[in-house]
Amino acid sequence: NDYSYPLLAWHPSGKLFSMITESKGSIWLTTYEPETRRRTKRTIINFDKILDFSYSDDGKKFAMSAVQKGQSDIFVFTVASNGYEQITKDIYDDLNPRFVHGSREIIFSSNRPGDTIRFENESN
């Protein structure tokens, strides 16, 4: 059993509760509206595992620490389109992302030796 799931987060509006789970090799994002008891569920593809996530101030995106090709990095996931942007791409472990300063910046914990993010060349 994988006890790292479910991952839970309230939408900033306070009207949606989100949960990320894994089932049969797929990662699922489930949102629940307590007032209407409406539940929606969809898959999140292209990731081996999601370790943590948190919403932006407007709730349209969330920052997530996710594993892709065996490496944990930070991504920004756009809820409406199911698209994502990779923020970090290196050998270091990047965890616990949170939006700050009006969701214009992201902070996260990492075991990198410095405070500068450097993208590694894919050919190395």
C-alpha positions in Angstrom: 0.0 0.0 0.0 1.1 3.5 -0.8 0.4 5.6 2.3 1.5 8.9 0.6 -1.9 9.2 -1.0 -4.4 10.9 -0.8 -3.1 14.4 -1.2 -5.6 17.0 0.0 -6.1 20.8 -0.6 -8.9 23.3 -0.3 -9.5 25.5 -3.3 -8.9 29.2 -2.3 -12.6 29.9 -2.7 -13.4 27.5 0.1 -16.1 25.9 -2.0 -14.1 23.1 -3.5 -12.1 20.3 -1.9 -9.5 18.6 -4.0 -7.9 15.2 -3.6 -5.2 13.5 -5.7 -5.1 9.8 -5.6 -3.5 6.9 -7.4 -5.4 3.9 -8.7 -4.3 1.1 -11.0 -1.3 3.1 -12.2 -3.2 6.3 -13.0 -3.2 9.5 -11.0 -6.6 11.1 -10.4 -7.7 14.6 -9.4 -11.1 14.6 -7.7 -12.8 17.8 -6.8 -15.8 17.8 -4.4 -18.3 20.7 -3.8 -19.7 20.2 -0.3 -22.7 22.5 -0.9 -24.0 20.6 -3.9 -22.2 17.2 -3.2 -21.0 17.3 -6.8 -17.9 15.3 -7.5 -15.7 15.5 -10.6 -12.8 13.2 -11.4 -10.2 13.3 -14.1 -6.8 11.8 -14.7 -3.5 13.7 -14.6 -1.1 12.2 -17.2 2.6 12.2 -17.8 3.7 11.8 -14.2 4.9 8.8 -12.2 3.8 10.2 -8.9 2.6 13.5 -7.4 4.2 14.3 -4.0 2.4 17.5 -3.0 0.3 20.3 -4.4 -1.2 23.7 -3.5 -3.4 26.1 -5.3 -2.6 29.6 -6.6 -4.6 32.5 -5.1 -7.1 32.5 -7.9 -7.5 28.7 -7.9 -6.8 28.4 -11.7 -3.5 26.7 -11.2 -1.6 24.6 -8.7 2.0 24.1 -8.0 3.0 20.6 -7.5 6.0 18.5 -6.7 5.9 15.5 -9.0 8.0 12.7 -10.2 8.7 12.4 -13.9 11.2 9.9 -15.3 12.3 9.1 -11.8 13.1 12.7 -10.8 11.1 15.0 -8.5 10.7 18.5 -9.9 8.3 21.5 -9.5 5.5 21.9 -12.0 2.6 24.4 -12.4 -0.6 22.6 -13.5 -3.4 24.6 -15.2 -6.7 23.2 -14.0 -8.8 24.2 -17.0 -6.6 22.7 -19.7 -4.9 19.8 -17.8 -1.6 21.4 -19.1 1.5 22.0 -17.1 4.7 23.9 -17.1 8.0 22.5 -15.7 9.7 24.9 -13.3 12.7 22.9 -12.2 14.6 20.2 -14.1 17.7 18.9 -12.3 18.9 16.1 -10.1 17.9 17.7 -6.8 14.7 16.8 -4.9 12.2 19.6 -5.0 9.3 19.4 -2.6 6.4 21.3 -0.9 5.8 24.0 -3.5 3.7 27.0 -2.4 2.7 30.2 -4.3 3.7 33.5 -2.7 3.5 37.2 -3.4 0.1 37.1 -5.1 0.9 33.8 -6.8 3.7 35.5 -8.9 6.4 33.4 -7.3 6.8 29.8 -5.9 8.8 28.7 -2.9 9.8 25.1 -2.3 12.2 23.0 -0.3 15.1 21.3 -2.0 18.4 19.6 -1.2 20.3 21.7 -3.8 23.5 23.3 -2.5 22.7 26.8 -3.7 19.7 29.1 -4.2 19.9 29.2 -8.0 18.0 26.9 -10.4 20.0 25.7 -13.3 18.5 23.6 -16.1 20.7 20.7 -17.1 21.5 20.0 -20.7 19.6 16.9 -21.8 22.6 15.6 -23.8 24.8 15.2 -20.7 
